[in-house]
Amino acid sequence: MPILNRVAEMQDDVAAWRRHLHETPELLYDVFQTSKFVAEKLRSFGCDIVETGIGKTGVVGVIRGRHGDGPTIGFRADMDALPIMETSGKPWASKVPGKAHSCGHDGHTAMLLGAAQYLSETRNFKGSVAVIFQPAEEGGAGALAMLNDGMMDKFGIAEVYGMHNEPGIPVGNFAIRKGSVMAAADSFEIKITGRGSHAAAPHLSIDPVLTSAHVIIALQSIVSRQMDPLKSLVVTVATTHGGTAVNVIPGDVTLTGTVRTLLPETRDFAQKRLTEVAQATAQVHGATAEVTYRRGYPVTFNHENETDFAVGVASAVAGSNAVNSNAAPHMGAEDFSYMLEARPGAFIFLGNGDTAGLHNAAYDFNDEALPYGISYWVGLAEKALAA
């Protein structure tokens, strides 16, 4: 099943939807216009059910096949943009200052709308397809909000699939792997408290600035000397806050950062050791360290059978040579992980070509990728729910 003729015919319309969404980006749960646009399209296609307000501003459409009852499978697209000032220079660049679709969620939404239109026209399957349009992937855990609203049980979703574009992979290519495909993303805050003094009399202080420097270096030993090098772990101190004057040693300094892991046991180890190392290092210098560790998105874990199935569908669309079924995992995070904890499924990457990277102000989704993504969704539906 290569690119479908009908899908190729739809490309200009889908590209127009994508560019409209690109011009009007919205953040997190405030995707009111995007959700309205999606719901109106789904109703115009003739979806059997269109429900809004799931997970605050999420939308679910259900399309029933014409070959009788059967299971329901879910396809998810994210809708939210990023707080970035776009520099792509495209005619359809963001018209909203400080907001931009710099991760391609406009493309994800447009492709799933295209698939919904095709499947509503043909209905060549048994059972139902639930098309899931999710808010707040970029840090708001919109997937979890939709789950907490009972989405899976309400629509009887048995399996769930997701897709994300990937710059650097050629257009028309796919990448996927079994197991951990994207990392868990946690954050931490370390408040180091010492004793302030005049900068000309450092011996009267317990210097939290100096202590923080030692803590930052010591945290890297968790990765380089305490973790199996074959088990991926990233510990990054991203901000340092302390002091207000050049001649005053402050009383405290706060460090913040992120931890990325691919295995649950690595995640547990990193949380434990980060706390221990920060506190012990501070104590050596006469200071104290208060550590706040927050768990964010879990590991995105692709289920074995569903991954094999996704590889087969992608290979039918693009050719087996265009599908990397053992791609390297990403240390970035993705809240589709929550859906994969709730139901079996798989998350695949779609080539966006030689474009600026994700979360780059110059990024733009490549419209040439649209037919491949739509055909993949259609292939999943018609093969998973074959009459």
Secondary structure, 3 states (H helix, E strand, C coil): CCCCHHHHHHHHHHHHHHHHHHHCCCECCCCHHHHHHHHHHHHHHCCCEEEEEECCCEEEEEEECCCCCCCEEEEEEECCEECCCCCCCCCCCCCCCCCECCCCHHHHHHHHHHHHHHHHHHCCCCCEEEEEEECCCCCCCHHHHHHHCCHHHHCCEEEEEEEEEECCCCCCCEECCCEEEECEEEEEEEEEECECEECCCHHHCECHHHHHHHHHHHHHHHHHHCCCCCCCEEEEEEEEECCCCCCEECCEEEEEEEEEECCHHHHHHHHHHHHHHHHHHHHHCCCEEEEEEEECCCCEEECHHHHHHHHHHHHHHHCHHHEECCCCCECCCCCHHHHHHHCCEEEEEEECCCCCCCCCCCCCCCHHHHHHHHHHHHHHHHHHCCC
